[in-house]
Amino acid sequence: MMRRGCGTMRGPRVHGRAWSGATVAGVALVAVSCAVMAALSGPARAAAPFSCGGFAQLGGAQLLCSHVDPAAPTQICTYSWTLAGAGGSPSVVQGTFTLSPGQSNVTVYQGSGFGYALGSPVVLCQGRRRGP
């Protein structure tokens, strides 16, 4: 049997091939990185300055939003919501609105002729800076 290298031990063998020291070190680094990310992961600490909820039942649909962070600026928002209309055909409602600090349970959308929601409403907001 021929000897390769300078007489050092070979690494683990996978599918008949020997792993080099660099390969083993790379795999170990990836495994440690994944373990650290899993251990340190958790919920995001930043909360949105708005809260919205929508429902569709008994032939009507309503979307309500509140500004929940008094320190956050006025929010300029857009929404899109897919609802089931008469006969189950999909209908997309969308629009824009503004939420000022202190506003709560603002009716953003209200409509009739919908049996149920086909998905949750998507609401995207961006804070408006105060001053120039």
Backbone torsions as a table, in degrees:
resi	resn	phi	psi	omega
1	MET	NA	136.0	180.0
2	MET	-83.2	146.5	178.9
3	ARG	-104.6	133.6	178.9
4	ARG	-108.1	154.4	176.1
5	GLY	76.9	-160.0	-175.8
6	CYS	-102.7	31.8	178.3
7	GLY	84.2	13.3	178.5
8	THR	-81.7	160.5	179.3
9	MET	-70.8	144.3	176.1
10	ARG	-81.4	152.5	177.6
11	GLY	-78.1	-174.1	179.8
12	PRO	-60.5	154.5	-179.6
13	ARG	-109.3	132.0	177.3
14	VAL	-130.1	124.9	-178.5
15	HIS	52.9	39.2	175.3
16	GLY	82.0	-1.4	-178.8
17	ARG	-111.1	140.9	177.5
18	ALA	-84.2	138.8	175.9
19	TRP	-84.6	139.3	176.6
20	SER	-80.3	168.4	178.1
21	GLY	-61.8	-36.3	179.4
22	ALA	-66.2	-37.9	179.2
23	THR	-66.5	-44.2	179.3
24	VAL	-62.7	-42.0	179.0
25	ALA	-64.6	-39.4	178.3
26	GLY	-64.9	-42.7	178.6
27	VAL	-64.6	-41.2	179.0
28	ALA	-64.3	-40.3	179.0
29	LEU	-63.3	-42.9	178.5
30	VAL	-64.2	-42.6	-179.6
31	ALA	-64.0	-43.7	179.4
32	VAL	-66.1	-41.4	179.0
33	SER	-61.0	-44.1	179.3
34	CYS	-64.0	-40.4	179.4
35	ALA	-65.3	-41.0	179.4
36	VAL	-66.3	-43.3	179.3
37	MET	-63.0	-39.9	179.1
38	ALA	-66.6	-38.5	-178.9
39	ALA	-70.9	-34.8	-176.3
40	LEU	-92.3	-8.5	-177.8
41	SER	-73.4	152.5	179.9
42	GLY	-174.9	-173.9	-179.9
43	PRO	-67.6	150.7	178.3
44	ALA	-66.7	144.1	-177.1
45	ARG	-86.8	-23.0	-179.3
46	ALA	-84.1	127.6	179.9
47	ALA	-106.1	147.2	177.7
48	ALA	-68.5	143.3	179.8
49	PRO	-79.6	8.9	179.3
50	PHE	-136.2	158.8	177.0
51	SER	-139.5	130.4	-178.1
52	CYS	-131.7	150.3	175.9
53	GLY	-151.4	143.1	-179.3
54	GLY	-134.6	155.3	176.3
55	PHE	-145.9	153.3	176.8
56	ALA	-138.0	117.2	178.4
57	GLN	-162.8	160.4	177.9
58	LEU	52.9	34.0	175.7
59	GLY	86.1	-0.1	-178.5
60	GLY	-129.2	164.7	178.0
61	ALA	-139.3	144.0	179.9
62	GLN	-146.6	140.1	177.6
63	LEU	-124.2	122.4	-179.1
64	LEU	-117.1	142.3	178.4
65	CYS	-137.1	153.4	177.9
66	SER	-135.9	148.0	172.5
67	HIS	-91.6	114.6	-169.7
68	VAL	-106.9	-3.4	-179.6
69	ASP	-122.1	104.1	-176.6
70	PRO	-62.6	-21.6	179.8
71	ALA	-83.1	-14.2	-178.0
72	ALA	-82.3	149.8	179.4
73	PRO	-73.4	175.1	174.8
74	THR	-55.7	138.5	-178.0
75	GLN	-104.5	130.1	173.5
76	ILE	-101.7	120.2	-169.3
77	CYS	-126.2	155.4	170.7
78	THR	-127.7	153.0	177.5
79	TYR	-138.1	156.0	175.0
80	SER	-146.9	135.6	-174.5
81	TRP	-148.1	128.9	178.9
82	THR	-98.8	120.3	-178.1
83	LEU	-121.3	155.7	176.7
84	ALA	-91.8	119.4	179.5
85	GLY	-86.5	-161.3	179.3
86	ALA	-59.0	131.5	-179.8
87	GLY	76.3	7.8	177.9
88	GLY	84.9	5.0	-179.9
89	SER	-72.9	138.1	-177.9
90	PRO	-72.1	143.1	178.1
91	SER	-138.4	129.9	-179.5
92	VAL	-103.3	124.9	173.6
93	VAL	-108.8	142.6	-179.0
94	GLN	-152.7	159.4	-179.7
95	GLY	-179.3	-174.8	179.1
96	THR	-130.3	157.1	177.4
97	PHE	-160.1	168.2	179.4
98	THR	-123.1	136.8	176.4
99	LEU	-118.1	120.5	176.9
100	SER	-95.2	154.6	177.8
101	PRO	-54.9	136.6	179.2
102	GLY	94.5	-15.6	178.8
103	GLN	-75.1	137.0	177.2
104	SER	-141.1	148.0	180.0
105	ASN	52.3	47.0	177.3
106	VAL	-79.5	127.8	177.1
107	THR	-76.8	107.1	-178.3
108	VAL	-85.1	-39.2	178.4
109	TYR	-143.8	140.3	173.8
110	GLN	-146.6	127.7	-178.7
111	GLY	-150.2	168.2	179.1
112	SER	-127.9	166.6	179.9
113	GLY	92.5	16.4	180.0
114	PHE	-116.3	131.5	-179.8
115	GLY	-82.7	-39.3	-177.9
116	TYR	-166.0	166.0	179.0
117	ALA	-88.3	135.2	176.3
118	LEU	-86.1	-13.2	178.1
119	GLY	-165.7	170.5	177.3
120	SER	-73.6	149.5	177.0
121	PRO	-67.4	143.0	177.2
122	VAL	-105.0	117.9	-178.8
123	VAL	-122.7	124.7	178.4
124	LEU	-120.7	129.2	-178.8
125	CYS	-128.7	154.4	177.0
126	GLN	-139.3	135.1	-179.1
127	GLY	-71.6	143.8	178.3
128	ARG	-101.7	124.4	-178.5
129	ARG	-68.3	145.3	177.5
130	ARG	-89.4	143.9	176.6
131	GLY	82.0	-174.8	-176.5
132	PRO	-75.0	NA	NA
